[in-house]
Amino acid sequence: MPDVMIKGRIWMSFLLAGLTAASCNSGEKDAKADSIAMRRQFAESPVLTPAQSLEHLQTEEGFTAQLVAAEPQVVVPVAMTFDERGRMWVAEMTGYMPDTVGTGEEAMNGKIVILEDTNGDGAADTRTVFLDSLILPRALCIVGNGLLVAEPPRLWFVEINGDKAGKKTLVDSAFTEGGNVEHQPNGLYRAMDNWIYNAKSSKRYRKEGNRWLKEETHFRGQWGISQDNYGRLFYNNNSENLLGDYFSPGLGSANTNQRRVAGFNENIVPDNRTYPIRPTPGVNRGYIKGVLDDSLRLVNFTAACGPLIYRGGAFGEGYEGNAFVAEPSANLIKRNILKDSLYFVIGRQAYAGKEFLASTDERFRPVNLHPGPDGAIYVLDMYRGIIQHKTYLTPYLKNEIGTRSLTQPLNCGRIYRIVPKGSKPVTEVLTRNTADLVKALGSKNGWIRDKAQQMLVDAQDKAAVPLLRALLEDSVQSLADLHALWVLEGLHALTFDDIASVYRAEGNIALNHSALAAIPSILNSRNFETVTYLLAELVTHKEDAAVTGYLLPALAKQHPAADKELFKMLYEYYPNDRYVADAVISSAQDKETKLLADITAWNPDTNLIIRRRLEKVIKDVKNNRQANMDGALAKQYPRGSLIFKTVCQTCHGTDGDGIQSLAPPLNHSEIVTGKKERLIAIVLYGLTGPVEVNGKVYKAPEINADMPGIASNDEFSDADIAQLLSFVRNAWSNKAEKVTEKDVQAVRQQYKGRQKSFTMEELK
């Protein structure tokens, strides 16, 4: 594409100018003619009624999309959950990007609404406003008699009194810290282990009586989170199809010094290709070569979100455990097939060249996918033109929005459900009867199993305990066993005898791993030695060695020296197993240097995986200490420090060492501390990978392939940008000349009219 600013209604001529010289090959001429015809067909982006937009949806053969709710019943839906009656509780982010500069984005017009289908026809016919006057609400979760609501920067628990909001309790005043709308925690996913997890966050929550517990966990994903039948979490970021964990989510996060833990944040589906059925020029970096193909269709994910592991039981055996991912920029939903050994998960796209669901309506914006009590997949469609936040909005996309009138309307929103063609899904209503809820733990629908578990735990129903133990003792292995075990844990009724009997039953690997993951909740001085003995036995079983290692911190809490022998056994048995190595390191909070000395004394080989990974953690500790000493720098550059926390920190990390799957390090980076004009150009206009830092090449899918520029963002003056760069160039271990406002202005002048991102080759 030409490196020029597009102006006025010249969209078509700009597109045609991007064509290469005519070929003598008649086949290529025909293909280009088809491409031109396609561009003309979709040059406009009309607003369609819900019925019209539904006609533009194309699903995989054998499936159909049904409209469940639309404006005015629902507006800008971004998150939802179901209650036990099958009613939808929906978060409406009405204030999101009213125009290209975000005018009025802080308006208190967000809502939580309850949608209900009272006549059983599959479509909602009543709307009840539960909570209003919210600013950009983004997540919700039913817990007992109340609702968790994420309204940045706070997390609230609101009691439910007859569908009306009751007492409001502040659970976390810093649920979000920095970041903009696209880079703030979300999800509030209530997982099998009875904790509530989030995407774009390293916090998890749990209600115990009237107390709310808050703990650190692994940092995961960007928007949306889901779990499989075994309680493992899956997520993604905007340019990666699917990421996820190999182990139970509560394991492996005990060492806050450890930035990367093997078995977590793994790249599950590395294929990021997309196959839209219409041109998609309205993407933020559509002017960059390779972002769009010759027919102007998005080549790879740029806004992947809302992942869902299907567990509904209604689609057929070939679909159970599949991962579905939304891509609102390309108006589609992708299906991935996962292969699970119960130790590792890998995946592939279900097919090349097409998608599970796609639309020719540009305003179809699927931003979240949810499981339903009827076994269907529910699709939340913001239905609007603008889905890119102002912080990163390029001049190219601003022009696309203006040229094709994508700003309005702002009062639309749709919810669809995807079901097998010809089926009549029935919503199963759960009662509060104890026996019925225990029986529901064996439902073929994962949503029903999850909800039954949550209701038993919330009610603290001790009458369920003998029924749950009977499930565990049953010789027939099923997913009900997993839920029964975690309900016992949630009722504080789980014992070591339960875990030992489960683990010694042959053949149920998933249940064995869940039993081990539950050990920290039952560990006490009375069973401590028995647990230690069991774990020592398991070290010799490689498939459980890493899990055993992740349990060491729980042992150390009971007896500080108790992990010594297990430590030694693990790193001597598996010195080159990265999962076991990271498990051992996970158990060595603030003891990393001593552990390195022990390992070196045992085996001086500098190439051992455990040694190399341990040395990396020790280096990170040093860098983090330096980061904590930068308070004076924040005072010197207050605006720069604030912008870093709001815009940069969410991808590059608080310590500047980058975040796995998102961005490379800024700390100790020659790009940051080198020629300041180069760094200014990158921040103003963006950078597309690959990027080399400290001799290591970072490229997709290891990191997000592109860093957007902020040159066109009116929020940041040249003085602000100068402060930001001066802050970054002198933070952590960096030391470099400060950047002035005149420096920024000079680079702007040098590249006046530029809109495309730089590559490192250009900047050299």
N, C-alpha and C positions, 0 to 999 in steps of 0.2 A: 504494500500500500504506500502511496506517496506520503512523504513526511511533510504534510501541509495541514493547516487548520481548515476544517470544513466549515463553510458558512452558508446560511440560508437554506433554501430547498434545492440543494445540489446533491442530495443523497444518491440519486440514481447515477449521475455523471461520475461521482466519486467511485462508486462500485464498478462501473464499467471501465474506468481508468485503471483499475487494479488488474484487469485481464492482461495476460501476456500476449505477445504478438501472435497474429493468426497463424495457424499451422496448416501445412499442405494436406495433412491427414484429415480426410472427410469425417472420420469418427470423432476426432477432437473438435472439429467445427460444429458437429451436431451436439456434442456435449456442452460446448460453450453457448450454443443457441438455447439449449434447455436451461442452462444456468441463468442466462439473461432473462428468459421468460419467467423463471422462478423469482428472480429479484423484483421484477415488475409486479408480479402477483402479490408479493408480500411487502411492497414499499410502504403501504399504509398499515396501521395497527388499530382497527376499529374496536370500540368497546362492545362486547357481546353480552347478551342476556345470559343468565345461567343455563337456560335450555339450549341456546345457540352454542355456548362454549362447550357444553357436554357433547354436542355433535362433532366438535373438532377433536375430541379425545380418541386416540386409537390405542386399544389394549392388545396384549398378547391374545392369540387365538384361544378361545375357550373361556375368556374372562370378559367382564363388562364393568363399566363404571356407572354408579348410580349417585344422583344428587341427594345429599342428606340435609343440607342447609345452605342458605344463600342470603345475601342482603335483602331486606333489612334485619333478618333474624340473627345474622352473624356478620361482623365487620372485621377485616384484617386479622383473621385467626392465626396465631403463631404457636400455640401449645394447647394441649387438652389432656383430659383424663376422664375416665368413666367412674361412676359410683356403682354400688352393688345393685342398683335398680336399672342400670343400663343407661343412665342419663349422662350427657356430655357436659363437662365443665370446661369452659374454653377461655383462654386468655386472649384479649383483643388489644393489639398494639396499634391503636388508632393514630397515635402521634408520629409514627415512623415516617420520616422524610416527606413532609407535605409538598416540598418542591426541591429543586436541585441545591439549594443552600440550607435546607433544613429549617425553614422559617416555622417557628411555633412548635418545634419538636419537644420542648419541655412542657407543653400544655398538659393539664391533668385531665385527659380524656380517655385514658385506658380503662378497661373494664374486665371483670370476671363474670361470665354469664353461664346460666344453666340452660341447656337445650334438651327438650324431651319429645319423644315420639309417643303420643298418648293413644294413637289408634292402631299402632303396629304395622304401618305401611312402609316403614323403613326411612321415613323422612321426619325431621323434627317439626313440630307444629306449635310448640310453646317456647317462649324465651323469658327467663327470669334474670334480672340483674342482681347478682349476689354482692358485688363490690364494684364501686366506681371511683372516679377522681384519682386514678392511678397514672403515674408517669412511666410509659413504656414497659408495662408488665411483660414478663418473658417466660415464666415457668410456674407450674402449680402441681401440688401433690396432696391427695387426701390422706390424712393420718388420723384415725380414730374419729373424734367428734369435731375435727377441724380441718382447715386447708392451709398448707404452706403456700405462700405467694412470694415470688421473687420480683421485687420492684427496686431496681438498682438505686442506691447501693445497698439497700436493706433486704433482709429476708424476714417475713412476717409469718406468724401462725395465727389464723383467724378462726375462732370458734364458729361452728355452724348451728344456728338456732332456727330450725324450721325454714331452711333455705334463705335465711337472713344472716348477715354478718354480725357476730357477737364480739366478745372480748378479743382484743388485738394484742399479741405478745411479740416483742422484738426478739427474734431468735439470733440474728447476726447483723450487727450494724455495718459490717464490712463484707457482706456477701460478695460484692464486687469492689475491686480496688483498682481504679484507673481503667483505661480501655474505653472504647466507644461501643455503640450498640452492637456492632458486629463482633466485638471481642470482649464480651463479658459473660460470666458464668450463666449457665442455663441447664435445664434438664430436670432436676429434682426427681431422679429416677430411683424408685424404691426397689432395690435389688433383693435377690434371694437371701442374702446374708443379713437382712433386716436393717441395713444401712441405706441411706439416701445419697446417691452420687450425682455428680454434675459433669457436664462437658465444660471445657475452658476453665477448669478449676482444679485445685488440689485439696478441696475440703469435702468431707462427708459428714452427715448429720444423722442423729437418731434420737427418738423420744423415749425417755425412761420415766414413767410416771408423769410428774409435772416438770421434769427437767429436760433440757435439750443438750445432748452431747455433741461436741464438735471435734473432729480429728483431722489430721493431715493424711492425705492419701496420694496416689499417683496423679499427676497432671494429665488430663485426658481431653483430646479433641477440641472442637470448636463450636458446633451447633448440633445438638441432638445426641442421644445415647440410648443404648438398648442392651438386652441381655439374651443369652441363649438358654437352652433347657437346663444347663448346668450352672447357671448363675455367673458366667463369665461376661464381662462387659465389652461392648463394641461401639465404635465411634468413628469420627473422621475429621479432617480439616477441609477447607474449601477446595483444595486441589488434589486431594487423595480420596480414592474410592472408599476404602474401608481399612480401619486400624482396629486393633483389639488386644485382648489379654489371653494368655494361655492358662493362667492360674486364677484362683478365686480373688476377687478384687481387694479383699482385706489384707492380703499378704504382700510382703516385699516393699513396704513403704516406711519401715521403721527408722531408716537412716536418712535423715534430712540432708546429709552431706552428699548423698548419692543421687546424681542427676539422671542417670540412665540405668534402668534395671531390666535385664534380659527377661523376656516372657511377658512384658507389659509394653504397651504402645508398639506392638509388632505390626508390620505392614501385611495385612491379611490378603488383600486383593491389589497387587501392584499395577494392574492394567487400568489406566485412567481414561481410556477412549470413551467418547460419547457419540451418539448417533441421532441428532435431532431430525425431525421430519419437515423442518422449515428453516429458512435462513435465520441466523441469530446474530445480526450485526450489533445488537444492543448489549454488548458485553464490554466491560470496562477497558480492556486492552485489545479490542477488536482490530485496532490499527496495526498491531504487531504481526509480522509475518509468522505464520504457523499457528496462530491462535484460532483463526478461521480457515476452512478449506476453500477450494475454488468456488464452491457454491455458497460461501459465507455461512457455513455451519460450524458450530463450536467443535473443535477437535478433541480437547481434553477437558476434564472437570475444571471449573473455575469457581463454582459455588456449591460444591457437594455439601449436603446437610441431611438432617433428620433420618439417620440410618435406622432400619428396623430388621431385627432377626425374626423371621416369620415362624410362629409357633401356634398358629390358630387352629390347625387340624381340619380346615375346611377346603383347602386347595388341592389336596392329594399328596401322596407320599413324596413325590419328586420335588415338592416345594417346601416341605418341612425343613427348617434350619437354613433356608435361603436368606441372603441379606439383600434388602431393598434399600436403595439410596436415591434421594431426591436431588435434582439439579434444576433449580428454578431459572437460571440464566438460559438454559437450553430447553425449558418447558417439557421436562421428561422425568421418568422414574426408571432407574436401572435395577435389573435383577442379577444377583451373583450367586453362584453355587459354591458352597463351602464343603471342604473335605476335612473331617475331624477325626483325629486318632485318639482324642481325649487327652493327649499330651500337647499336640500342636494343631493349629488350624491354618489351612491355606485355602485360597479360593480363586475362582476364575469367573469372568463374565459368562452369563448363561448363553449368550450368542453374540456374534459379531455382526455389525451392520444394522442392527435394530434394537429396540428397547422394549421393556415390559409394558410401558405406557408412555405415550408422547402426544403432544398437541400441536396443532397449527395455529393456535391462539397465543400470541406473544405475551398476553397478560396472564396466562395460566402460570402461576408461580407456586409450585408445591414446595413448602418450606419445612414441613414436618410430616412424619408418617407414624401412625399409632395403631396398635392392635385393638381389636374390638371384642366385646363379650359374645359376639355372633360369629367370630372366626374371620371376619373381613379385615382388610387393611383400610384404615381411614386416612385420607389425604387432606391436609390443611393447605388451602390455596389462598394466599394473600390477595390474589387477583388485582394487580396494579402494574403500572409501567416501571416505576422506580424501585429497584431492590438493592441498589448500591448506596452505602452511606456516604455522606458528604465528605468525610475525612479523606477518602480515596478516590472521589469522583474525578475522572479525567475529562479534559475539554472535549475529547472525542465523544464520550458517552453523554456529556451534557448536550452536545449538538444532536445526537441521536434522539434524546428525550424531547428536545425542543422541536426538531424537524418533524417528528411523527406524533407529537402531542401525547406523550406518554405520562405526563404528570397527573392529569385528571382521568377518571374520578378517584376520590380517596375513600369513598364510603362503600366499597365492595368487599366481598369475601365469600368463599365457598368451601364447603366440606363435602368430599365425595367418599364413597366406600367402593372398594374393588372386591368383586365376588365372582365365583364361577358362573358362567352363563347358564341360565335356566334354574339356578338354585334359589331357594327362598330362606335366607339366613334368619335364624331365630335367636333373639337375645335371651340368654339364660339369666334369670333373676336369682340372686343368692339370698337365702334367708339367714337369720342369725342362729339357727338351730345348730348345735355343736356337731351332732352326728352327720348332718347334711354337709357342713363345711369340711369335715374331715374326709367325707366321701368325695367332695369336689376336688380334693388334692390330686385325685386320679383322673380328672377330666382330660380329654384329648386337646382341649383349648388351653394354651399356656396362660392366657389372661385370666381365665377362671381359676386355674391353680394358684396363680400369684395372688389374686384377690382373696381367695379363701384363706390362704396363709396369712395375709395381712389382717383380715378380720378376726381370726383366731388370736393373733398376737395382740392386736389393739384391745380386744376384750379381756386379755389376760385370763382366758378361759381354761382353768386348770382341769375342768371336767374332760377336756380333750386328751389329757396326758396318757391314760391307759389305751385309748383308741389309737393314738399316734405310735405308741410302743408296739402295739399289735401290728401296725403297718410295717414297722421296721423288722419285726420278727418273721413276717410273712416270707415264705421262700420264693414267691413270685416277685422278680425284680421289676420295678417300674419307676417312673419319674415321681410318683407319689412318695416314694421313700425319701428322696432328696428334700421335698417340701416338709415331710413329717419331721425330719431331723432338724431343719431350721425353725420350724414352729416350736419344737421343744427348746431350742436355743433361745427363741424370742420370749418364751414363757419362763425362762430361767429354770427349766426342769431337766435340761440335758445333763447327763452324768458321764463320767469316764467309762463306766460299764456300757453305756449306750454306744459310745464311740468305739470301744474295743470290740464289742460284738459285731458292729457293722463292719469294721475294718477286717475282721477275721473271716467274714463271709466271702467266699471266693467269687471273683469274676465281675464285680460291679465297680469298675475303676472310678466312675464319676462319683459314686456314693463314698468310696474310700477317700477320695480327695476332699470332698465336702466334710467328711468326718474329721480329717486332719485340720482343715481350715477352721473348724469350730473349736479346736483345742484351747486357744487363748481364753475363750469365754467360760471354760470349766476348770481351768488350772487353779489349784490351791495347794496349800502346804501339805494336805493329807494325801493328794494323789500325785504330787510332784515327782517323786522317785519312780513311780510306775510309768508315768508319761515319758520321763527321760529314758527309761529302759526300752519302751516301745519305739521311740524315735531312733535310738541307737541301733535297734534291729533293722529299722527301715533304711538306714544309710546305705546298706549293702544292696538295696533294690534301686537301681538307677532311676527308674521311672518316678520314684517318690523322693529322691534325694534332694531335689531343689525345694520341694514343698516342705520337707523336714527342715532344711536350712532356714526357710522363711519363718519357722516357728521358734527359732532360737531366742529372739527378743522376749517372747512371752516367758520362756524359761528363765532368762536372765533377770526378769523382774522379780521372780520368786527367790532366786538364788544367784547372785551376781557371778559366781564362779562356775555355775552349772553348765554353761555352754562350752567350757574349755575343751573337754574331750570330744564333744560333737564337732566343734570347729575343726579340730585336728583331723578327725576321721574324714570329714567332708573334703577338706582341701588336699588331703593325702590321697584319697580315693579318686577324686575328680578334679585334678588341677587344671585341666584344659576343657572343662565343661562350662560354658559361659553362664548357664542358668544356675548351676551350683555355685560358681564363683560369685555371682551377684547375690545369691542367697546368703552366702557367708558374709559378704561385705555389708549386706542389709542389716546384719545382726551385730555390726561392729561400730555403732555410732560413737564417734569421738575416740575410738580405739584403733583407728586405721593404721597409724604409724607403728604401734606395737604389733599389730597383726602382720604388717609387712615384714617386720624384723623376724617374727616367728617363722613366716613362710620362707624368707631368705635363708635362715639358719637350717631349715629342713631341706630346701632345694634351691641352690643359687642360680638356677636357670632363669635368665632375664626375660625369656620369651614365654614363660608360663602365662596362660590367659588370666588366671587369678591375679598374678602379680601386675600385669599390665593394666588390668581394670582397677586394681587397688591404687596404683600410682596415679591414675587419672582422677580418682576421687580425692586423693591427698592434694593434688594440684587444685582441684575445684574448691577445696576447703580454704586454701590459701587465698584464692581469688575472692571468695566470698567474704573473708575477713577484711580484705582490702575494700570491698564494696561497702561494708558496714562503717568504714572510716571516712566515707565521703560526705558526711553531713555538712561540712564547711563548703564543699563544692556546690551543694544544693542551695545554700544561702547565697553563694556568689552568683549562681545562675538560676534563680528561682523559676523563671518562666521556662527555661530549658529543662529543668528537672521535672516540672509539671507536664510538659509536652512528652517527655520521655515516658513517664508513667502512663499517660493517656494513650499514646499512639505506638510507641516503640516497644515498651516493656512486654506487651502482650505476646509478642513473637520472639523477641531477643532475650527475654528473661530479666529479672531484677539485677542479676549479677553480670549481665552483658554476655553471658556465655552461650546464648542461643537456646532455643527450645526444640527438642526432638520433633521432627516432621514439619517444623514451621520455618525456622530461620537460622542462619549461621551466627557465630559469635561476633560481637563488637569489641569485646575485651581482648587485648593483646592482638589486635588486628591491624595489619599494615595498611589496609584500605582506610581504616578510621584515622590512624595516626600519620599516614603518608600525606601526599600533596592535598592541601585543603580544598583546592578548586575541584578536584575529582570527587571528594566526599560531598561537597555542595551540589554538584551536578547530579549525583546519585539521589540525594534526598529531594531535590527539586523535581527531577524527571523520572526517577525510578531506575531499577536495575533488573535485568532479566538474566537468569543463570546460564551456564554454571559459574560459580564464584569460588576462587581459591583464597583460603585464609590459613596462614601459618603452614603452608605446604599441603594442606588437605583441600581437595576439590569437593565443594558442596553443590549438588544438583538434584533435580526432581528424580525419584520421589522421596529422597532422603529429606529434602526441605521443600517448602513452597517455591515453585520455579521463578516467581516474580515478586519483586518488592515495588509497590506503587509509589509514585512521587506525590508530593504535596504542593507543587508549584501553583496549582490553580485553586488551592483551598484558601478562601478569604479569612479563615479563622486565624491564620498564622502570618504575621508580618515578617519582613526580612530580618528585623531585629530579633524576633522570636526564634527564627530558624538559626540565626547566628548564635544565640544563647544555647539552643539545643545542641548544636554541633560542638560548641566549646565545652559543654558539659560532657558529652560523650567522649570527646578527644582527651579528656583528663580524668575520666572516671576509672575505677578499678585499678588495673595496672597500666593504663594508658597515660601517656604524657606527651602533649603536643601543643604547638602554637594555637592560641585561641582564634576563633573566626569572628570577623566584624560584620556589621550590617553592610558596609561598602563591599566587602568580599562577596556577599550573597548577591548584591545588586549587579556586580560586575559579571558574575556567572550567568545571571538572568539575561543580561544584555548580550552576552556572547552567544547564547542559545535561544535568542528571542524567536518565538514562533514554534519552537519545538514542542512536540507532545509525546513522542514515543520514548520508551525506556531505553537506557543505555545498555550495552553489553560490556563486559570487562575488556574485550578486544578493542572496542571503540575508545575506551577510556585510557588504554595504554598508549 
